[in-house]
Every structure is written in structure tokens, then in C-alpha cells.
Amino acid sequence: MQAVTIQNVSVCNVTDSTAMILWTTAAAAGGQVDFGVTPALGTSFAQPIDTLNVLHAVVLHGLQVRQLYYFRV
């Protein structure tokens, strides 16, 4: 399987307990966001395996106010 280039990563629609992570890929691909309160991350959210897109959006739920979060797409 060939690696997919990830571009245009952004965070938007931030509330007290949620945040949306957006990114694009040059070719249709699945998407996954790993996140956590340390650089080790710890939590993952993957789009369904049968969902291949070039525009990806994942909403993270259950976030805490004033907590720093790390993430990786």
C-alpha cells in the first residue's frame, strides 16, 4: 500500500468539550485521529474502513476545558 500525503490539517469548531480536526489527502483514503493529553496520545478515532475520502473531518468528544491536547492524523 502506498503512503497518502496528508495536507491542510486544521482545528476548528472548538467548544468546551469538542473540537473538529480537518485535513485533506491527494487520493481517497481512510482517516484516523490519535489524540491525548501527552505526546504518547492514547485515544484513537478512525473513520469507517469503507469510507474513503479526500476531505476528512473528525469530531473529538469529551475534551476538558483548559487541558492541552496532542493529536496526530
GIGIHU-V114763 format. One record per helix or strand of 3 or more residues. SS is the DSSP state (H for helix, E for strand). FROM is the first residue (numbers start at 0). TO is the last residue. Records with the same first field share a line. If there is no record, write none. Layout:
# GIGIHU-V114763
SS = FROM-TO, FROM-TO
This chain:
# GIGIHU-V114763
E = 5-11, 17-28, 31-35, 42-45, 52-60, 69-71
